[in-house]
């Protein structure tokens, strides 16, 4: 069973002693651009804190450009923020991420349909 989402937290700038504050176990994570709200990363992981830390350009993991296969519209990591949600197991995290993705897709579909109906009445 999943817990609730944490609050949004800014990425450490890499110059200070900032650390990623996320579960060290399984869970779901989301990264967005602070000013635009654009979703930059979303997924589930066995070790959420490690996965989020690897998303940063100076992390030990995959650089942003290769991860998303296109340049990101951020000039600094401090322009990003993240949130996480702990899960009891890897399977729970995967199921929760799939459910959340489905809910997001349904919301976008409804939004597009409402926009279409508003532009083409009757």
GUTISE-479498 format. One record per residue: x, z, y of N, C-alpha, C in turn; residue number from 1. Coordinates in steps of 0.1 Angstrom, whole numbers, always signed. Layout:
# residues N
{n.east->X | n.up->Z | n.north->Y | ca.east->X | ca.up->Z | ca.north->Y | c.east->X | c.up->Z | c.north->Y | i->NUM}
...
END
This chain:
# residues 122
{n.east->+8 | n.up->+0 | n.north->-12 | ca.east->+0 | ca.up->+0 | ca.north->+0 | c.east->+9 | c.up->+0 | c.north->+12 | i->1}
{n.east->+5 | n.up->-8 | n.north->+22 | ca.east->+12 | ca.up->-9 | ca.north->+35 | c.east->+9 | c.up->+2 | c.north->+45 | i->2}
{n.east->+18 | n.up->+6 | n.north->+53 | ca.east->+16 | ca.up->+15 | ca.north->+64 | c.east->+11 | c.up->+7 | c.north->+76 | i->3}
{n.east->+12 | n.up->+13 | n.north->+88 | ca.east->+8 | ca.up->+5 | ca.north->+100 | c.east->+20 | c.up->+0 | c.north->+106 | i->4}
{n.east->+18 | n.up->-10 | n.north->+115 | ca.east->+29 | ca.up->-16 | ca.north->+122 | c.east->+36 | c.up->-6 | c.north->+131 | i->5}
{n.east->+49 | n.up->-7 | n.north->+133 | ca.east->+56 | ca.up->+1 | ca.north->+143 | c.east->+53 | c.up->-5 | c.north->+156 | i->6}
{n.east->+57 | n.up->+1 | n.north->+167 | ca.east->+56 | ca.up->-5 | ca.north->+180 | c.east->+67 | c.up->-16 | c.north->+182 | i->7}
{n.east->+65 | n.up->-24 | n.north->+192 | ca.east->+75 | ca.up->-34 | ca.north->+194 | c.east->+88 | c.up->-28 | c.north->+200 | i->8}
{n.east->+99 | n.up->-32 | n.north->+195 | ca.east->+112 | ca.up->-27 | ca.north->+199 | c.east->+121 | c.up->-39 | c.north->+202 | i->9}
{n.east->+129 | n.up->-37 | n.north->+213 | ca.east->+139 | ca.up->-48 | ca.north->+217 | c.east->+151 | c.up->-47 | c.north->+208 | i->10}
{n.east->+156 | n.up->-59 | n.north->+205 | ca.east->+169 | ca.up->-60 | ca.north->+198 | c.east->+180 | c.up->-53 | c.north->+206 | i->11}
{n.east->+189 | n.up->-46 | n.north->+199 | ca.east->+201 | ca.up->-41 | ca.north->+206 | c.east->+209 | c.up->-53 | c.north->+212 | i->12}
{n.east->+215 | n.up->-50 | n.north->+223 | ca.east->+222 | ca.up->-61 | ca.north->+230 | c.east->+236 | c.up->-64 | c.north->+224 | i->13}
{n.east->+240 | n.up->-56 | n.north->+215 | ca.east->+253 | ca.up->-58 | ca.north->+208 | c.east->+265 | c.up->-52 | c.north->+216 | i->14}
{n.east->+263 | n.up->-48 | n.north->+228 | ca.east->+273 | ca.up->-42 | ca.north->+237 | c.east->+274 | c.up->-27 | c.north->+235 | i->15}
{n.east->+262 | n.up->-21 | n.north->+232 | ca.east->+262 | ca.up->-6 | ca.north->+231 | c.east->+261 | c.up->-2 | c.north->+217 | i->16}
{n.east->+256 | n.up->+10 | n.north->+215 | ca.east->+254 | ca.up->+16 | ca.north->+202 | c.east->+241 | c.up->+14 | c.north->+196 | i->17}
{n.east->+233 | n.up->+4 | n.north->+201 | ca.east->+220 | ca.up->+2 | ca.north->+196 | c.east->+219 | c.up->-2 | c.north->+181 | i->18}
{n.east->+209 | n.up->+3 | n.north->+175 | ca.east->+207 | ca.up->+0 | ca.north->+161 | c.east->+193 | c.up->-5 | c.north->+158 | i->19}
{n.east->+191 | n.up->-12 | n.north->+148 | ca.east->+178 | ca.up->-17 | ca.north->+144 | c.east->+171 | c.up->-5 | c.north->+138 | i->20}
{n.east->+158 | n.up->-3 | n.north->+143 | ca.east->+150 | ca.up->+8 | ca.north->+137 | c.east->+139 | c.up->+2 | c.north->+129 | i->21}
{n.east->+141 | n.up->+2 | n.north->+116 | ca.east->+132 | ca.up->-4 | ca.north->+107 | c.east->+134 | c.up->+2 | c.north->+93 | i->22}
{n.east->+124 | n.up->+0 | n.north->+84 | ca.east->+125 | ca.up->+6 | ca.north->+71 | c.east->+137 | c.up->+1 | c.north->+63 | i->23}
{n.east->+144 | n.up->+10 | n.north->+56 | ca.east->+155 | ca.up->+6 | ca.north->+48 | c.east->+150 | c.up->+1 | c.north->+34 | i->24}
{n.east->+137 | n.up->+1 | n.north->+32 | ca.east->+131 | ca.up->-3 | ca.north->+20 | c.east->+122 | c.up->-16 | c.north->+22 | i->25}
{n.east->+113 | n.up->-19 | n.north->+13 | ca.east->+105 | ca.up->-31 | ca.north->+14 | c.east->+95 | c.up->-30 | c.north->+25 | i->26}
{n.east->+91 | n.up->-41 | n.north->+31 | ca.east->+81 | ca.up->-42 | ca.north->+41 | c.east->+80 | c.up->-56 | c.north->+47 | i->27}
{n.east->+73 | n.up->-56 | n.north->+58 | ca.east->+70 | ca.up->-69 | ca.north->+65 | c.east->+76 | c.up->-68 | c.north->+79 | i->28}
{n.east->+81 | n.up->-79 | n.north->+85 | ca.east->+87 | ca.up->-78 | ca.north->+98 | c.east->+82 | c.up->-90 | c.north->+106 | i->29}
{n.east->+83 | n.up->-89 | n.north->+119 | ca.east->+79 | ca.up->-99 | ca.north->+128 | c.east->+88 | c.up->-99 | c.north->+141 | i->30}
{n.east->+92 | n.up->-110 | n.north->+145 | ca.east->+101 | ca.up->-111 | ca.north->+157 | c.east->+94 | c.up->-121 | c.north->+167 | i->31}
{n.east->+94 | n.up->-117 | n.north->+179 | ca.east->+88 | ca.up->-126 | ca.north->+189 | c.east->+96 | c.up->-126 | c.north->+202 | i->32}
{n.east->+94 | n.up->-136 | n.north->+210 | ca.east->+100 | ca.up->-137 | ca.north->+223 | c.east->+93 | c.up->-127 | c.north->+233 | i->33}
{n.east->+101 | n.up->-119 | n.north->+240 | ca.east->+95 | ca.up->-109 | ca.north->+248 | c.east->+85 | c.up->-114 | c.north->+259 | i->34}
{n.east->+90 | n.up->-124 | n.north->+266 | ca.east->+82 | ca.up->-129 | ca.north->+277 | c.east->+70 | c.up->-138 | c.north->+273 | i->35}
{n.east->+72 | n.up->-147 | n.north->+263 | ca.east->+62 | ca.up->-157 | ca.north->+260 | c.east->+53 | c.up->-152 | c.north->+248 | i->36}
{n.east->+58 | n.up->-143 | n.north->+240 | ca.east->+51 | ca.up->-138 | ca.north->+229 | c.east->+52 | c.up->-148 | c.north->+217 | i->37}
{n.east->+59 | n.up->-158 | n.north->+218 | ca.east->+61 | ca.up->-168 | ca.north->+208 | c.east->+67 | c.up->-162 | c.north->+195 | i->38}
{n.east->+61 | n.up->-164 | n.north->+184 | ca.east->+66 | ca.up->-159 | ca.north->+171 | c.east->+79 | c.up->-166 | c.north->+167 | i->39}
{n.east->+89 | n.up->-159 | n.north->+165 | ca.east->+102 | ca.up->-165 | ca.north->+162 | c.east->+105 | c.up->-163 | c.north->+147 | i->40}
{n.east->+101 | n.up->-152 | n.north->+141 | ca.east->+104 | ca.up->-150 | ca.north->+126 | c.east->+93 | c.up->-141 | c.north->+121 | i->41}
{n.east->+89 | n.up->-143 | n.north->+109 | ca.east->+79 | ca.up->-134 | ca.north->+102 | c.east->+82 | c.up->-135 | c.north->+87 | i->42}
{n.east->+81 | n.up->-124 | n.north->+80 | ca.east->+83 | ca.up->-125 | ca.north->+66 | c.east->+83 | c.up->-111 | c.north->+59 | i->43}
{n.east->+87 | n.up->-111 | n.north->+47 | ca.east->+88 | ca.up->-98 | ca.north->+39 | c.east->+102 | c.up->-97 | c.north->+34 | i->44}
{n.east->+106 | n.up->-85 | n.north->+31 | ca.east->+119 | ca.up->-82 | ca.north->+26 | c.east->+120 | c.up->-70 | c.north->+18 | i->45}
{n.east->+130 | n.up->-69 | n.north->+9 | ca.east->+133 | ca.up->-57 | ca.north->+1 | c.east->+139 | c.up->-46 | c.north->+10 | i->46}
{n.east->+146 | n.up->-51 | n.north->+21 | ca.east->+153 | ca.up->-42 | ca.north->+30 | c.east->+151 | c.up->-47 | c.north->+44 | i->47}
{n.east->+141 | n.up->-42 | n.north->+50 | ca.east->+136 | ca.up->-48 | ca.north->+63 | c.east->+147 | c.up->-46 | c.north->+74 | i->48}
{n.east->+153 | n.up->-35 | n.north->+75 | ca.east->+163 | ca.up->-33 | ca.north->+86 | c.east->+175 | c.up->-42 | c.north->+84 | i->49}
{n.east->+179 | n.up->-44 | n.north->+72 | ca.east->+191 | ca.up->-54 | ca.north->+70 | c.east->+186 | c.up->-68 | c.north->+73 | i->50}
{n.east->+175 | n.up->-72 | n.north->+69 | ca.east->+170 | ca.up->-85 | ca.north->+72 | c.east->+169 | c.up->-88 | c.north->+87 | i->51}
{n.east->+163 | n.up->-78 | n.north->+94 | ca.east->+162 | ca.up->-80 | ca.north->+109 | c.east->+176 | c.up->-81 | c.north->+115 | i->52}
{n.east->+185 | n.up->-72 | n.north->+111 | ca.east->+198 | ca.up->-73 | ca.north->+116 | c.east->+205 | c.up->-86 | c.north->+114 | i->53}
{n.east->+203 | n.up->-92 | n.north->+102 | ca.east->+209 | ca.up->-105 | ca.north->+99 | c.east->+203 | c.up->-116 | c.north->+107 | i->54}
{n.east->+192 | n.up->-114 | n.north->+114 | ca.east->+186 | ca.up->-125 | ca.north->+122 | c.east->+193 | c.up->-127 | c.north->+135 | i->55}
{n.east->+201 | n.up->-117 | n.north->+139 | ca.east->+208 | ca.up->-118 | ca.north->+152 | c.east->+220 | c.up->-127 | c.north->+150 | i->56}
{n.east->+224 | n.up->-135 | n.north->+161 | ca.east->+235 | ca.up->-144 | ca.north->+160 | c.east->+248 | c.up->-137 | c.north->+156 | i->57}
{n.east->+250 | n.up->-124 | n.north->+160 | ca.east->+262 | ca.up->-117 | ca.north->+156 | c.east->+260 | c.up->-109 | c.north->+143 | i->58}
{n.east->+249 | n.up->-111 | n.north->+136 | ca.east->+247 | ca.up->-104 | ca.north->+123 | c.east->+255 | c.up->-111 | c.north->+113 | i->59}
{n.east->+256 | n.up->-104 | n.north->+101 | ca.east->+264 | ca.up->-109 | ca.north->+90 | c.east->+257 | c.up->-120 | c.north->+82 | i->60}
{n.east->+244 | n.up->-122 | n.north->+85 | ca.east->+236 | ca.up->-132 | ca.north->+77 | c.east->+236 | c.up->-146 | c.north->+83 | i->61}
{n.east->+225 | n.up->-152 | n.north->+81 | ca.east->+224 | ca.up->-166 | ca.north->+85 | c.east->+222 | c.up->-167 | c.north->+100 | i->62}
{n.east->+229 | n.up->-175 | n.north->+107 | ca.east->+227 | ca.up->-177 | ca.north->+122 | c.east->+213 | c.up->-182 | c.north->+125 | i->63}
{n.east->+208 | n.up->-179 | n.north->+137 | ca.east->+194 | ca.up->-183 | ca.north->+141 | c.east->+192 | c.up->-198 | c.north->+139 | i->64}
{n.east->+202 | n.up->-206 | n.north->+143 | ca.east->+200 | ca.up->-221 | ca.north->+143 | c.east->+197 | c.up->-226 | c.north->+129 | i->65}
{n.east->+205 | n.up->-221 | n.north->+119 | ca.east->+203 | ca.up->-226 | ca.north->+105 | c.east->+190 | c.up->-220 | c.north->+99 | i->66}
{n.east->+187 | n.up->-208 | n.north->+103 | ca.east->+175 | ca.up->-202 | ca.north->+98 | c.east->+162 | c.up->-209 | c.north->+102 | i->67}
{n.east->+161 | n.up->-214 | n.north->+114 | ca.east->+149 | ca.up->-220 | ca.north->+119 | c.east->+151 | c.up->-235 | c.north->+120 | i->68}
{n.east->+163 | n.up->-241 | n.north->+117 | ca.east->+165 | ca.up->-255 | ca.north->+117 | c.east->+163 | c.up->-262 | c.north->+131 | i->69}
{n.east->+163 | n.up->-254 | n.north->+141 | ca.east->+161 | ca.up->-259 | ca.north->+155 | c.east->+166 | c.up->-249 | c.north->+164 | i->70}
{n.east->+171 | n.up->-253 | n.north->+176 | ca.east->+176 | ca.up->-243 | ca.north->+185 | c.east->+164 | c.up->-234 | c.north->+191 | i->71}
{n.east->+167 | n.up->-221 | n.north->+192 | ca.east->+156 | ca.up->-213 | ca.north->+197 | c.east->+157 | c.up->-212 | c.north->+212 | i->72}
{n.east->+146 | n.up->-210 | n.north->+219 | ca.east->+146 | ca.up->-210 | ca.north->+233 | c.east->+149 | c.up->-196 | c.north->+239 | i->73}
{n.east->+159 | n.up->-190 | n.north->+234 | ca.east->+164 | ca.up->-177 | ca.north->+239 | c.east->+178 | c.up->-178 | c.north->+242 | i->74}
{n.east->+182 | n.up->-172 | n.north->+254 | ca.east->+195 | ca.up->-172 | ca.north->+258 | c.east->+202 | c.up->-159 | c.north->+254 | i->75}
{n.east->+195 | n.up->-149 | n.north->+251 | ca.east->+200 | ca.up->-136 | ca.north->+247 | c.east->+192 | c.up->-130 | c.north->+237 | i->76}
{n.east->+198 | n.up->-122 | n.north->+228 | ca.east->+191 | ca.up->-115 | ca.north->+218 | c.east->+182 | c.up->-105 | c.north->+224 | i->77}
{n.east->+186 | n.up->-99 | n.north->+236 | ca.east->+177 | ca.up->-90 | ca.north->+243 | c.east->+164 | c.up->-95 | c.north->+248 | i->78}
{n.east->+162 | n.up->-109 | n.north->+247 | ca.east->+150 | ca.up->-115 | ca.north->+250 | c.east->+140 | c.up->-115 | c.north->+238 | i->79}
{n.east->+144 | n.up->-109 | n.north->+227 | ca.east->+136 | ca.up->-108 | ca.north->+215 | c.east->+132 | c.up->-93 | c.north->+213 | i->80}
{n.east->+120 | n.up->-92 | n.north->+206 | ca.east->+116 | ca.up->-79 | ca.north->+201 | c.east->+111 | c.up->-80 | c.north->+187 | i->81}
{n.east->+110 | n.up->-69 | n.north->+180 | ca.east->+106 | ca.up->-69 | ca.north->+166 | c.east->+97 | c.up->-57 | c.north->+163 | i->82}
{n.east->+90 | n.up->-59 | n.north->+153 | ca.east->+82 | ca.up->-47 | ca.north->+147 | c.east->+82 | c.up->-49 | c.north->+132 | i->83}
{n.east->+80 | n.up->-38 | n.north->+126 | ca.east->+80 | ca.up->-38 | ca.north->+111 | c.east->+69 | c.up->-29 | c.north->+106 | i->84}
{n.east->+67 | n.up->-31 | n.north->+93 | ca.east->+57 | ca.up->-23 | ca.north->+86 | c.east->+62 | c.up->-20 | c.north->+72 | i->85}
{n.east->+63 | n.up->-8 | n.north->+68 | ca.east->+68 | ca.up->-4 | ca.north->+55 | c.east->+58 | c.up->-7 | c.north->+44 | i->86}
{n.east->+63 | n.up->-10 | n.north->+32 | ca.east->+54 | ca.up->-12 | ca.north->+21 | c.east->+59 | c.up->-3 | c.north->+9 | i->87}
{n.east->+51 | n.up->+0 | n.north->+0 | ca.east->+54 | ca.up->+8 | ca.north->-12 | c.east->+64 | c.up->+1 | c.north->-21 | i->88}
{n.east->+62 | n.up->-13 | n.north->-22 | ca.east->+70 | ca.up->-20 | ca.north->-32 | c.east->+72 | c.up->-35 | c.north->-26 | i->89}
{n.east->+81 | n.up->-42 | n.north->-33 | ca.east->+84 | ca.up->-56 | ca.north->-29 | c.east->+71 | c.up->-64 | c.north->-31 | i->90}
{n.east->+64 | n.up->-62 | n.north->-42 | ca.east->+51 | ca.up->-69 | ca.north->-44 | c.east->+41 | c.up->-66 | c.north->-33 | i->91}
{n.east->+40 | n.up->-54 | n.north->-29 | ca.east->+31 | ca.up->-50 | ca.north->-18 | c.east->+35 | c.up->-57 | c.north->-5 | i->92}
{n.east->+47 | n.up->-58 | n.north->-2 | ca.east->+52 | ca.up->-64 | ca.north->+10 | c.east->+49 | c.up->-79 | c.north->+9 | i->93}
{n.east->+52 | n.up->-86 | n.north->-2 | ca.east->+49 | ca.up->-100 | ca.north->-3 | c.east->+34 | c.up->-103 | c.north->-2 | i->94}
{n.east->+25 | n.up->-94 | n.north->-8 | ca.east->+11 | ca.up->-96 | ca.north->-7 | c.east->+6 | c.up->-94 | c.north->+7 | i->95}
{n.east->+11 | n.up->-84 | n.north->+14 | ca.east->+7 | ca.up->-81 | ca.north->+28 | c.east->+12 | c.up->-93 | c.north->+37 | i->96}
{n.east->+24 | n.up->-98 | n.north->+35 | ca.east->+28 | ca.up->-109 | ca.north->+43 | c.east->+19 | c.up->-121 | c.north->+41 | i->97}
{n.east->+16 | n.up->-124 | n.north->+29 | ca.east->+7 | ca.up->-136 | ca.north->+26 | c.east->-7 | c.up->-134 | c.north->+32 | i->98}
{n.east->-12 | n.up->-122 | n.north->+31 | ca.east->-25 | ca.up->-119 | ca.north->+37 | c.east->-25 | c.up->-120 | c.north->+53 | i->99}
{n.east->-14 | n.up->-114 | n.north->+59 | ca.east->-13 | ca.up->-115 | ca.north->+73 | c.east->-11 | c.up->-130 | c.north->+78 | i->100}
{n.east->-4 | n.up->-138 | n.north->+70 | ca.east->-2 | ca.up->-152 | ca.north->+74 | c.east->-15 | c.up->-159 | c.north->+73 | i->101}
{n.east->-23 | n.up->-156 | n.north->+63 | ca.east->-36 | ca.up->-162 | ca.north->+61 | c.east->-45 | c.up->-159 | c.north->+73 | i->102}
{n.east->-45 | n.up->-146 | n.north->+77 | ca.east->-53 | ca.up->-142 | ca.north->+88 | c.east->-49 | c.up->-149 | c.north->+101 | i->103}
{n.east->-36 | n.up->-150 | n.north->+103 | ca.east->-31 | ca.up->-157 | ca.north->+115 | c.east->-36 | c.up->-172 | c.north->+115 | i->104}
{n.east->-35 | n.up->-178 | n.north->+103 | ca.east->-39 | ca.up->-192 | ca.north->+102 | c.east->-54 | c.up->-194 | c.north->+105 | i->105}
{n.east->-62 | n.up->-185 | n.north->+100 | ca.east->-76 | ca.up->-185 | ca.north->+102 | c.east->-79 | c.up->-183 | c.north->+117 | i->106}
{n.east->-72 | n.up->-174 | n.north->+123 | ca.east->-75 | ca.up->-172 | ca.north->+138 | c.east->-71 | c.up->-185 | c.north->+146 | i->107}
{n.east->-60 | n.up->-191 | n.north->+142 | ca.east->-56 | ca.up->-203 | ca.north->+149 | c.east->-66 | c.up->-214 | c.north->+147 | i->108}
{n.east->-71 | n.up->-216 | n.north->+135 | ca.east->-81 | ca.up->-226 | ca.north->+131 | c.east->-94 | c.up->-224 | c.north->+139 | i->109}
{n.east->-98 | n.up->-211 | n.north->+140 | ca.east->-110 | ca.up->-208 | ca.north->+148 | c.east->-108 | c.up->-211 | c.north->+163 | i->110}
{n.east->-96 | n.up->-208 | n.north->+168 | ca.east->-93 | ca.up->-210 | ca.north->+182 | c.east->-93 | c.up->-225 | c.north->+185 | i->111}
{n.east->-88 | n.up->-233 | n.north->+176 | ca.east->-88 | ca.up->-248 | ca.north->+178 | c.east->-102 | c.up->-253 | c.north->+177 | i->112}
{n.east->-110 | n.up->-249 | n.north->+168 | ca.east->-124 | ca.up->-253 | ca.north->+166 | c.east->-132 | c.up->-250 | c.north->+179 | i->113}
{n.east->-130 | n.up->-238 | n.north->+184 | ca.east->-137 | ca.up->-234 | ca.north->+197 | c.east->-133 | c.up->-243 | c.north->+208 | i->114}
{n.east->-120 | n.up->-246 | n.north->+209 | ca.east->-115 | ca.up->-255 | ca.north->+220 | c.east->-121 | c.up->-269 | c.north->+218 | i->115}
{n.east->-122 | n.up->-273 | n.north->+206 | ca.east->-128 | ca.up->-287 | ca.north->+204 | c.east->-142 | c.up->-287 | c.north->+208 | i->116}
{n.east->-150 | n.up->-276 | n.north->+204 | ca.east->-164 | ca.up->-276 | ca.north->+207 | c.east->-166 | c.up->-275 | c.north->+222 | i->117}
{n.east->-157 | n.up->-268 | n.north->+229 | ca.east->-159 | ca.up->-267 | ca.north->+244 | c.east->-156 | c.up->-280 | c.north->+251 | i->118}
{n.east->-147 | n.up->-288 | n.north->+245 | ca.east->-144 | ca.up->-301 | ca.north->+251 | c.east->-154 | c.up->-312 | c.north->+247 | i->119}
{n.east->-161 | n.up->-311 | n.north->+236 | ca.east->-170 | ca.up->-321 | ca.north->+231 | c.east->-183 | c.up->-315 | c.north->+228 | i->120}
{n.east->-191 | n.up->-311 | n.north->+238 | ca.east->-204 | ca.up->-305 | ca.north->+236 | c.east->-214 | c.up->-314 | c.north->+230 | i->121}
{n.east->-223 | n.up->-308 | n.north->+222 | ca.east->-234 | ca.up->-315 | ca.north->+216 | c.east->-232 | c.up->-325 | c.north->+207 | i->122}
END
